[in-house]
Amino acid sequence: MDFRLTQDQRDVRAGIRDLLAGRYGREALRADVERGTGTGAERGAGVDRSLWRELGEAGFFSLRLPESEGGVGLGLPEAVLVFEEAGRVLLPGPLVATHLAAGVVPGADSGSAVVTAFDLDGPLVAHLGGADAVLGMPQVPAGVPVRSADPLTPLWRAPGELPESFRDTGALLTAALQVGSALRTVELAVRYAGEREQFGQPIGGFQAVKHLCSRMLVRAEVARTAVYAAAVTADPAEIAAAKLLADGAAVRGAQDCLQVHGGMGFTWEADVHLHLKRAWVRAEQWCTAAGAEERLAEALLAEAEAEAEASVG
């Protein structure tokens, strides 16, 4: 089987990358961060509605809807490509939930509606304050804001639960976001290692820094391969494995990137901490490490039992 991207898939990825580069660069990210760390109604203000509609017009949310229903008519392999690009730039908002709601919640496909979901363990939901709907619920419940590690992912405590039918696809798309973030932290680390000098040479020339960057790249590429493969098979166990690998690549990659940056990485002005905070939150969304390990254990046990029965027969 040939897993290389087709020209159409490369075009889809390039299109969303160009859109995000022009519409959500570093200045936009930092402006959102400053607003997200304010007080009162300004704090965690949420989704940029104009950008949300632009994403809708570009087919971000309707990507997997059939053309007969006004969608783009593509599949999970293309969806993970565009979500990977969104993860690179730390695009905020309930991207996964709104994508899953296309064709289910009116306006989700076009980006005119913002849809969130109870995708975190426990009675927590992100972006509830700015949402028009909650996936699988007849109306938006009242909630109470709680502190979030990520300034661009406001969290609310409210009654509700996530429909199981959306969990696997949501986990895969979140894994794609994590992969994008992991790959971006590799780029940040390598660039800084080439610019920062110590003892008269770039720190990237030191073996310890080389090893850190190499491990970051390996983890990110292994996770990306797992996500791409799971997008083709849509197998629940493979999706769980992909989410587990992607969470590890994003969290550990951001931590290693912080180490490469040294003291500079811990400053508010650096973007590295934003990747780490977002990775922490995403690791708890749709499928946690414990949930993924349980799913994999069940799959391995079922496979072993099937092999045992076959050998007896």
Short mmCIF file of the C-alpha atoms (twelve columns), coordinates in Angstrom:
data_MODEL
# 
_entry.id   MODEL 
# 
loop_
_atom_site.group_PDB 
_atom_site.id 
_atom_site.type_symbol 
_atom_site.label_atom_id 
_atom_site.label_alt_id 
_atom_site.label_comp_id 
_atom_site.label_asym_id 
_atom_site.label_seq_id 
_atom_site.Cartn_x 
_atom_site.Cartn_y 
_atom_site.Cartn_z 
_atom_site.pdbx_PDB_model_num 
ATOM 1   C CA . MET A 1   0.000   0.000   0.000  1 
ATOM 2   C CA . ASP A 2   1.328   3.429   -0.976 1 
ATOM 3   C CA . PHE A 3   1.087   5.884   1.949  1 
ATOM 4   C CA . ARG A 4   2.659   8.806   0.116  1 
ATOM 5   C CA . LEU A 5   0.459   11.906  -0.112 1 
ATOM 6   C CA . THR A 6   -1.338  12.434  -3.389 1 
ATOM 7   C CA . GLN A 7   -1.093  15.749  -5.201 1 
ATOM 8   C CA . ASP A 8   -4.646  16.591  -4.109 1 
ATOM 9   C CA . GLN A 9   -3.730  15.928  -0.481 1 
ATOM 10  C CA . ARG A 10  -0.636  18.091  -0.768 1 
ATOM 11  C CA . ASP A 11  -2.787  20.841  -2.253 1 
ATOM 12  C CA . VAL A 12  -5.274  20.594  0.627  1 
ATOM 13  C CA . ARG A 13  -2.460  20.886  3.161  1 
ATOM 14  C CA . ALA A 14  -0.829  23.780  1.313  1 
ATOM 15  C CA . GLY A 15  -4.135  25.612  1.067  1 
ATOM 16  C CA . ILE A 16  -4.875  25.531  4.792  1 
ATOM 17  C CA . ARG A 17  -1.244  26.334  5.612  1 
ATOM 18  C CA . ASP A 18  -1.396  29.443  3.422  1 
ATOM 19  C CA . LEU A 19  -4.712  30.502  4.966  1 
ATOM 20  C CA . LEU A 20  -3.398  30.152  8.509  1 
ATOM 21  C CA . ALA A 21  -0.089  31.841  7.686  1 
ATOM 22  C CA . GLY A 22  -1.933  34.901  6.427  1 
ATOM 23  C CA . ARG A 23  -4.710  34.892  8.988  1 
ATOM 24  C CA . TYR A 24  -3.217  33.487  12.200 1 
ATOM 25  C CA . GLY A 25  0.464   34.285  12.429 1 
ATOM 26  C CA . ARG A 26  2.461   34.881  15.586 1 
ATOM 27  C CA . GLU A 27  1.131   38.420  16.106 1 
ATOM 28  C CA . ALA A 28  -2.451  37.142  16.093 1 
ATOM 29  C CA . LEU A 29  -1.523  34.341  18.499 1 
ATOM 30  C CA . ARG A 30  0.159   36.692  20.949 1 
ATOM 31  C CA . ALA A 31  -2.744  39.145  20.752 1 
ATOM 32  C CA . ASP A 32  -5.129  36.325  21.630 1 
ATOM 33  C CA . VAL A 33  -2.882  35.308  24.519 1 
ATOM 34  C CA . GLU A 34  -2.913  38.822  25.943 1 
ATOM 35  C CA . ARG A 35  -6.711  38.938  25.718 1 
ATOM 36  C CA . GLY A 36  -6.996  35.443  27.152 1 
ATOM 37  C CA . THR A 37  -5.078  36.387  30.272 1 
ATOM 38  C CA . GLY A 38  -7.199  39.438  31.038 1 
ATOM 39  C CA . THR A 39  -9.929  39.640  33.645 1 
ATOM 40  C CA . GLY A 40  -13.686 39.322  33.746 1 
ATOM 41  C CA . ALA A 41  -15.541 38.941  30.444 1 
ATOM 42  C CA . GLU A 42  -12.338 39.533  28.479 1 
ATOM 43  C CA . ARG A 43  -10.566 36.545  29.998 1 
ATOM 44  C CA . GLY A 44  -10.785 33.522  27.687 1 
ATOM 45  C CA . ALA A 45  -13.038 35.512  25.377 1 
ATOM 46  C CA . GLY A 46  -12.879 32.581  22.998 1 
ATOM 47  C CA . VAL A 47  -13.413 32.206  19.298 1 
ATOM 48  C CA . ASP A 48  -12.700 34.757  16.595 1 
ATOM 49  C CA . ARG A 49  -16.001 34.521  14.710 1 
ATOM 50  C CA . SER A 50  -14.675 36.045  11.499 1 
ATOM 51  C CA . LEU A 51  -11.799 33.562  11.389 1 
ATOM 52  C CA . TRP A 52  -14.220 30.740  12.198 1 
ATOM 53  C CA . ARG A 53  -16.324 31.692  9.165  1 
ATOM 54  C CA . GLU A 54  -13.206 31.882  6.979  1 
ATOM 55  C CA . LEU A 55  -12.307 28.374  8.059  1 
ATOM 56  C CA . GLY A 56  -15.825 27.312  7.179  1 
ATOM 57  C CA . GLU A 57  -15.576 28.903  3.735  1 
ATOM 58  C CA . ALA A 58  -12.268 27.086  3.176  1 
ATOM 59  C CA . GLY A 59  -13.968 23.752  3.921  1 
ATOM 60  C CA . PHE A 60  -12.230 23.102  7.246  1 
ATOM 61  C CA . PHE A 61  -15.409 21.959  8.967  1 
ATOM 62  C CA . SER A 62  -17.259 20.497  5.973  1 
ATOM 63  C CA . LEU A 63  -14.226 18.596  4.670  1 
ATOM 64  C CA . ARG A 64  -15.749 15.154  5.240  1 
ATOM 65  C CA . LEU A 65  -19.331 16.004  4.318  1 
ATOM 66  C CA . PRO A 66  -20.459 14.558  0.963  1 
ATOM 67  C CA . GLU A 67  -20.540 17.003  -1.924 1 
ATOM 68  C CA . SER A 68  -24.264 16.289  -2.257 1 
ATOM 69  C CA . GLU A 69  -24.684 17.865  1.197  1 
ATOM 70  C CA . GLY A 70  -22.563 20.894  0.399  1 
ATOM 71  C CA . GLY A 71  -19.312 19.463  1.726  1 
ATOM 72  C CA . VAL A 72  -15.897 18.878  0.210  1 
ATOM 73  C CA . GLY A 73  -16.312 15.114  0.013  1 
ATOM 74  C CA . LEU A 74  -12.936 14.098  1.391  1 
ATOM 75  C CA . GLY A 75  -12.057 11.730  4.230  1 
ATOM 76  C CA . LEU A 76  -10.122 11.241  7.452  1 
ATOM 77  C CA . PRO A 77  -6.681  11.195  5.767  1 
ATOM 78  C CA . GLU A 78  -7.279  14.715  4.450  1 
ATOM 79  C CA . ALA A 79  -8.820  15.843  7.744  1 
ATOM 80  C CA . VAL A 80  -5.735  14.915  9.756  1 
ATOM 81  C CA . LEU A 81  -3.596  16.942  7.334  1 
ATOM 82  C CA . VAL A 82  -5.555  20.152  7.921  1 
ATOM 83  C CA . PHE A 83  -5.750  19.571  11.674 1 
ATOM 84  C CA . GLU A 84  -2.003  19.059  11.767 1 
ATOM 85  C CA . GLU A 85  -1.584  22.518  10.233 1 
ATOM 86  C CA . ALA A 86  -3.943  24.016  12.816 1 
ATOM 87  C CA . GLY A 87  -1.867  22.407  15.551 1 
ATOM 88  C CA . ARG A 88  1.314   23.981  14.224 1 
ATOM 89  C CA . VAL A 89  -0.010  27.518  14.751 1 
ATOM 90  C CA . LEU A 90  -1.877  26.751  18.001 1 
ATOM 91  C CA . LEU A 91  -5.181  27.818  16.443 1 
ATOM 92  C CA . PRO A 92  -7.612  28.113  19.374 1 
ATOM 93  C CA . GLY A 93  -11.237 27.099  19.601 1 
ATOM 94  C CA . PRO A 94  -13.301 23.876  19.590 1 
ATOM 95  C CA . LEU A 95  -12.057 22.872  16.141 1 
ATOM 96  C CA . VAL A 96  -12.643 19.154  16.557 1 
ATOM 97  C CA . ALA A 97  -16.158 19.460  17.953 1 
ATOM 98  C CA . THR A 98  -17.285 21.906  15.265 1 
ATOM 99  C CA . HIS A 99  -15.812 19.666  12.555 1 
ATOM 100 C CA . LEU A 100 -17.656 16.648  13.973 1 
ATOM 101 C CA . ALA A 101 -20.867 18.684  14.176 1 
ATOM 102 C CA . ALA A 102 -20.868 19.477  10.436 1 
ATOM 103 C CA . GLY A 103 -24.080 18.063  9.012  1 
ATOM 104 C CA . VAL A 104 -25.449 17.546  12.529 1 
ATOM 105 C CA . VAL A 105 -25.645 21.070  13.958 1 
ATOM 106 C CA . PRO A 106 -26.941 23.798  11.598 1 
ATOM 107 C CA . GLY A 107 -24.201 26.282  10.704 1 
ATOM 108 C CA . ALA A 108 -21.292 24.132  11.894 1 
ATOM 109 C CA . ASP A 109 -20.195 23.260  8.352  1 
ATOM 110 C CA . SER A 110 -20.023 26.908  7.273  1 
ATOM 111 C CA . GLY A 111 -18.398 28.140  10.470 1 
ATOM 112 C CA . SER A 112 -21.357 30.331  11.341 1 
ATOM 113 C CA . ALA A 113 -21.911 28.218  14.463 1 
ATOM 114 C CA . VAL A 114 -19.347 27.394  17.139 1 
ATOM 115 C CA . VAL A 115 -19.866 23.930  18.588 1 
ATOM 116 C CA . THR A 116 -18.072 22.509  21.607 1 
ATOM 117 C CA . ALA A 117 -18.199 19.104  23.325 1 
ATOM 118 C CA . PHE A 118 -17.671 17.436  26.682 1 
ATOM 119 C CA . ASP A 119 -14.371 16.051  25.464 1 
ATOM 120 C CA . LEU A 120 -12.505 16.175  28.800 1 
ATOM 121 C CA . ASP A 121 -12.752 13.563  31.542 1 
ATOM 122 C CA . GLY A 122 -15.111 14.823  34.201 1 
ATOM 123 C CA . PRO A 123 -17.850 17.491  33.905 1 
ATOM 124 C CA . LEU A 124 -15.612 19.915  31.996 1 
ATOM 125 C CA . VAL A 125 -16.086 21.521  28.595 1 
ATOM 126 C CA . ALA A 126 -13.879 23.992  26.723 1 
ATOM 127 C CA . HIS A 127 -15.123 27.222  25.147 1 
ATOM 128 C CA . LEU A 128 -18.616 26.823  26.578 1 
ATOM 129 C CA . GLY A 129 -19.001 30.578  27.094 1 
ATOM 130 C CA . GLY A 130 -18.715 31.328  23.366 1 
ATOM 131 C CA . ALA A 131 -20.452 28.226  21.992 1 
ATOM 132 C CA . ASP A 132 -23.740 28.136  20.088 1 
ATOM 133 C CA . ALA A 133 -24.217 24.416  20.682 1 
ATOM 134 C CA . VAL A 134 -22.776 21.419  22.486 1 
ATOM 135 C CA . LEU A 135 -22.290 18.221  20.503 1 
ATOM 136 C CA . GLY A 136 -24.994 15.688  21.323 1 
ATOM 137 C CA . MET A 137 -27.016 18.021  23.560 1 
ATOM 138 C CA . PRO A 138 -30.327 19.781  22.804 1 
ATOM 139 C CA . GLN A 139 -29.191 23.073  24.330 1 
ATOM 140 C CA . VAL A 140 -26.146 24.769  25.821 1 
ATOM 141 C CA . PRO A 141 -26.070 24.196  29.612 1 
ATOM 142 C CA . ALA A 142 -25.120 26.828  32.141 1 
ATOM 143 C CA . GLY A 143 -21.599 26.450  33.480 1 
ATOM 144 C CA . VAL A 144 -19.030 27.899  35.843 1 
ATOM 145 C CA . PRO A 145 -15.533 28.956  34.584 1 
ATOM 146 C CA . VAL A 146 -12.600 27.068  36.052 1 
ATOM 147 C CA . ARG A 147 -8.879  27.719  35.781 1 
ATOM 148 C CA . SER A 148 -7.183  26.315  32.684 1 
ATOM 149 C CA . ALA A 149 -3.474  25.653  32.120 1 
ATOM 150 C CA . ASP A 150 -3.822  27.077  28.613 1 
ATOM 151 C CA . PRO A 151 -4.788  30.763  28.366 1 
ATOM 152 C CA . LEU A 152 -6.481  30.075  25.012 1 
ATOM 153 C CA . THR A 153 -8.571  27.117  26.169 1 
ATOM 154 C CA . PRO A 154 -11.092 28.458  28.688 1 
ATOM 155 C CA . LEU A 155 -12.716 25.651  30.681 1 
ATOM 156 C CA . TRP A 156 -16.169 25.445  32.222 1 
ATOM 157 C CA . ARG A 157 -17.757 23.051  34.680 1 
ATOM 158 C CA . ALA A 158 -21.232 22.056  33.569 1 
ATOM 159 C CA . PRO A 159 -23.552 19.017  33.448 1 
ATOM 160 C CA . GLY A 160 -23.218 16.888  30.336 1 
ATOM 161 C CA . GLU A 161 -21.371 14.044  28.650 1 
ATOM 162 C CA . LEU A 162 -19.792 13.161  25.326 1 
ATOM 163 C CA . PRO A 163 -21.656 10.813  22.950 1 
ATOM 164 C CA . GLU A 164 -19.451 7.745   22.440 1 
ATOM 165 C CA . SER A 165 -20.081 7.739   18.678 1 
ATOM 166 C CA . PHE A 166 -17.823 10.771  18.250 1 
ATOM 167 C CA . ARG A 167 -14.994 9.732   20.554 1 
ATOM 168 C CA . ASP A 168 -12.700 7.839   18.163 1 
ATOM 169 C CA . THR A 169 -12.741 10.403  15.376 1 
ATOM 170 C CA . GLY A 170 -12.365 13.189  17.905 1 
ATOM 171 C CA . ALA A 171 -9.342  11.450  19.413 1 
ATOM 172 C CA . LEU A 172 -7.716  11.040  15.994 1 
ATOM 173 C CA . LEU A 173 -8.207  14.673  15.003 1 
ATOM 174 C CA . THR A 174 -6.882  15.815  18.376 1 
ATOM 175 C CA . ALA A 175 -3.864  13.575  17.838 1 
ATOM 176 C CA . ALA A 176 -3.302  15.366  14.526 1 
ATOM 177 C CA . LEU A 177 -3.341  18.707  16.363 1 
ATOM 178 C CA . GLN A 178 -0.757  17.323  18.794 1 
ATOM 179 C CA . VAL A 179 1.450   16.167  15.920 1 
ATOM 180 C CA . GLY A 180 1.370   19.637  14.389 1 
ATOM 181 C CA . SER A 181 2.419   21.161  17.697 1 
ATOM 182 C CA . ALA A 182 5.187   18.572  18.149 1 
ATOM 183 C CA . LEU A 183 6.602   19.269  14.705 1 
ATOM 184 C CA . ARG A 184 6.486   23.000  15.352 1 
ATOM 185 C CA . THR A 185 8.446   22.670  18.591 1 
ATOM 186 C CA . VAL A 186 11.100  20.731  16.682 1 
ATOM 187 C CA . GLU A 187 11.388  23.679  14.293 1 
ATOM 188 C CA . LEU A 188 11.576  26.164  17.182 1 
ATOM 189 C CA . ALA A 189 14.271  24.156  18.951 1 
ATOM 190 C CA . VAL A 190 16.412  23.682  15.840 1 
ATOM 191 C CA . ARG A 191 16.150  27.347  14.891 1 
ATOM 192 C CA . TYR A 192 17.107  28.543  18.371 1 
ATOM 193 C CA . ALA A 193 19.963  26.031  18.567 1 
ATOM 194 C CA . GLY A 194 21.344  27.480  15.368 1 
ATOM 195 C CA . GLU A 195 21.036  31.098  16.523 1 
ATOM 196 C CA . ARG A 196 22.067  30.961  20.203 1 
ATOM 197 C CA . GLU A 197 25.812  30.993  20.732 1 
ATOM 198 C CA . GLN A 198 27.800  29.819  23.735 1 
ATOM 199 C CA . PHE A 199 31.555  29.542  24.080 1 
ATOM 200 C CA . GLY A 200 31.898  31.079  20.638 1 
ATOM 201 C CA . GLN A 201 29.717  28.628  18.692 1 
ATOM 202 C CA . PRO A 202 26.015  27.833  18.161 1 
ATOM 203 C CA . ILE A 203 24.644  25.592  20.901 1 
ATOM 204 C CA . GLY A 204 23.355  23.289  18.168 1 
ATOM 205 C CA . GLY A 205 26.928  22.094  17.778 1 
ATOM 206 C CA . PHE A 206 26.913  20.532  21.246 1 
ATOM 207 C CA . GLN A 207 26.146  16.836  21.388 1 
ATOM 208 C CA . ALA A 208 23.591  17.113  24.202 1 
ATOM 209 C CA . VAL A 209 21.514  19.626  22.214 1 
ATOM 210 C CA . LYS A 210 21.785  17.513  19.056 1 
ATOM 211 C CA . HIS A 211 20.448  14.519  20.957 1 
ATOM 212 C CA . LEU A 212 17.523  16.508  22.365 1 
ATOM 213 C CA . CYS A 213 16.505  17.749  18.925 1 
ATOM 214 C CA . SER A 214 16.953  14.295  17.386 1 
ATOM 215 C CA . ARG A 215 14.698  12.670  19.968 1 
ATOM 216 C CA . MET A 216 12.083  15.357  19.437 1 
ATOM 217 C CA . LEU A 217 12.077  14.714  15.695 1 
ATOM 218 C CA . VAL A 218 11.884  10.930  16.075 1 
ATOM 219 C CA . ARG A 219 8.928   11.136  18.478 1 
ATOM 220 C CA . ALA A 220 7.091   13.590  16.232 1 
ATOM 221 C CA . GLU A 221 7.614   11.563  13.059 1 
ATOM 222 C CA . VAL A 222 6.635   8.273   14.703 1 
ATOM 223 C CA . ALA A 223 3.464   9.917   16.014 1 
ATOM 224 C CA . ARG A 224 2.705   11.427  12.612 1 
ATOM 225 C CA . THR A 225 3.099   8.022   10.947 1 
ATOM 226 C CA . ALA A 226 0.735   6.460   13.485 1 
ATOM 227 C CA . VAL A 227 -1.856  9.213   12.966 1 
ATOM 228 C CA . TYR A 228 -1.700  8.920   9.177  1 
ATOM 229 C CA . ALA A 229 -2.046  5.122   9.354  1 
ATOM 230 C CA . ALA A 230 -4.984  5.306   11.774 1 
ATOM 231 C CA . ALA A 231 -6.686  7.792   9.446  1 
ATOM 232 C CA . VAL A 232 -6.565  5.155   6.707  1 
ATOM 233 C CA . THR A 233 -7.703  2.176   8.791  1 
ATOM 234 C CA . ALA A 234 -10.025 4.017   11.237 1 
ATOM 235 C CA . ASP A 235 -9.331  1.130   13.624 1 
ATOM 236 C CA . PRO A 236 -10.198 2.093   17.241 1 
ATOM 237 C CA . ALA A 237 -7.083  0.446   18.677 1 
ATOM 238 C CA . GLU A 238 -4.835  2.148   16.148 1 
ATOM 239 C CA . ILE A 239 -6.509  5.480   16.890 1 
ATOM 240 C CA . ALA A 240 -5.846  4.946   20.604 1 
ATOM 241 C CA . ALA A 241 -2.197  4.183   19.873 1 
ATOM 242 C CA . ALA A 242 -1.913  7.253   17.650 1 
ATOM 243 C CA . LYS A 243 -3.376  9.495   20.361 1 
ATOM 244 C CA . LEU A 244 -1.021  8.032   22.966 1 
ATOM 245 C CA . LEU A 245 2.021   8.604   20.752 1 
ATOM 246 C CA . ALA A 246 0.921   12.078  19.672 1 
ATOM 247 C CA . ASP A 247 0.283   13.220  23.243 1 
ATOM 248 C CA . GLY A 248 3.744   12.030  24.237 1 
ATOM 249 C CA . ALA A 249 5.378   13.700  21.249 1 
ATOM 250 C CA . ALA A 250 3.642   17.019  21.918 1 
ATOM 251 C CA . VAL A 251 4.195   17.157  25.676 1 
ATOM 252 C CA . ARG A 252 7.733   15.781  25.765 1 
ATOM 253 C CA . GLY A 253 8.677   17.713  22.640 1 
ATOM 254 C CA . ALA A 254 7.604   20.995  24.213 1 
ATOM 255 C CA . GLN A 255 9.493   20.121  27.405 1 
ATOM 256 C CA . ASP A 256 12.654  19.346  25.418 1 
ATOM 257 C CA . CYS A 257 12.201  22.531  23.426 1 
ATOM 258 C CA . LEU A 258 12.092  24.448  26.701 1 
ATOM 259 C CA . GLN A 259 15.357  22.819  27.712 1 
ATOM 260 C CA . VAL A 260 17.017  23.782  24.420 1 
ATOM 261 C CA . HIS A 261 15.921  27.387  24.966 1 
ATOM 262 C CA . GLY A 262 17.257  27.364  28.527 1 
ATOM 263 C CA . GLY A 263 16.119  30.255  30.701 1 
ATOM 264 C CA . MET A 264 14.690  32.074  27.667 1 
ATOM 265 C CA . GLY A 265 12.165  29.280  27.138 1 
ATOM 266 C CA . PHE A 266 10.508  29.959  30.486 1 
ATOM 267 C CA . THR A 267 9.800   33.617  29.716 1 
ATOM 268 C CA . TRP A 268 6.338   34.832  28.787 1 
ATOM 269 C CA . GLU A 269 7.665   36.270  25.510 1 
ATOM 270 C CA . ALA A 270 8.686   32.847  24.168 1 
ATOM 271 C CA . ASP A 271 6.009   30.722  22.479 1 
ATOM 272 C CA . VAL A 272 7.325   27.407  23.763 1 
ATOM 273 C CA . HIS A 273 5.289   27.442  26.963 1 
ATOM 274 C CA . LEU A 274 2.113   27.929  24.930 1 
ATOM 275 C CA . HIS A 275 2.754   24.679  23.073 1 
ATOM 276 C CA . LEU A 276 3.339   22.860  26.352 1 
ATOM 277 C CA . LYS A 277 0.182   24.209  27.971 1 
ATOM 278 C CA . ARG A 278 -1.970  23.382  24.941 1 
ATOM 279 C CA . ALA A 279 -0.418  19.895  24.759 1 
ATOM 280 C CA . TRP A 280 -1.284  19.273  28.421 1 
ATOM 281 C CA . VAL A 281 -4.932  20.163  27.809 1 
ATOM 282 C CA . ARG A 282 -5.219  18.160  24.575 1 
ATOM 283 C CA . ALA A 283 -3.726  15.118  26.298 1 
ATOM 284 C CA . GLU A 284 -6.884  15.066  28.445 1 
ATOM 285 C CA . GLN A 285 -9.294  15.550  25.527 1 
ATOM 286 C CA . TRP A 286 -11.284 12.819  23.746 1 
ATOM 287 C CA . CYS A 287 -8.958  10.007  24.875 1 
ATOM 288 C CA . THR A 288 -6.555  10.148  27.819 1 
ATOM 289 C CA . ALA A 289 -3.395  8.072   28.193 1 
ATOM 290 C CA . ALA A 290 -5.174  5.761   30.637 1 
ATOM 291 C CA . GLY A 291 -8.088  5.350   28.241 1 
ATOM 292 C CA . ALA A 292 -5.795  4.658   25.296 1 
ATOM 293 C CA . GLU A 293 -3.809  2.076   27.245 1 
ATOM 294 C CA . GLU A 294 -7.023  0.350   28.292 1 
ATOM 295 C CA . ARG A 295 -8.251  0.259   24.696 1 
ATOM 296 C CA . LEU A 296 -4.948  -1.190  23.493 1 
ATOM 297 C CA . ALA A 297 -4.927  -3.798  26.266 1 
ATOM 298 C CA . GLU A 298 -8.443  -4.897  25.327 1 
ATOM 299 C CA . ALA A 299 -7.462  -5.168  21.663 1 
ATOM 300 C CA . LEU A 300 -4.352  -7.214  22.435 1 
ATOM 301 C CA . LEU A 301 -6.311  -9.514  24.752 1 
ATOM 302 C CA . ALA A 302 -8.985  -10.062 22.116 1 
ATOM 303 C CA . GLU A 303 -6.320  -10.833 19.523 1 
ATOM 304 C CA . ALA A 304 -4.579  -13.293 21.833 1 
ATOM 305 C CA . GLU A 305 -7.877  -15.051 22.638 1 
ATOM 306 C CA . ALA A 306 -8.712  -15.291 18.938 1 
ATOM 307 C CA . GLU A 307 -5.313  -16.815 18.182 1 
ATOM 308 C CA . ALA A 308 -5.707  -19.292 21.043 1 
ATOM 309 C CA . GLU A 309 -9.135  -20.392 19.790 1 
ATOM 310 C CA . ALA A 310 -7.788  -20.743 16.256 1 
ATOM 311 C CA . SER A 311 -4.888  -22.931 17.423 1 
ATOM 312 C CA . VAL A 312 -7.225  -25.159 19.452 1 
ATOM 313 C CA . GLY A 313 -9.608  -25.530 16.545 1 
# 
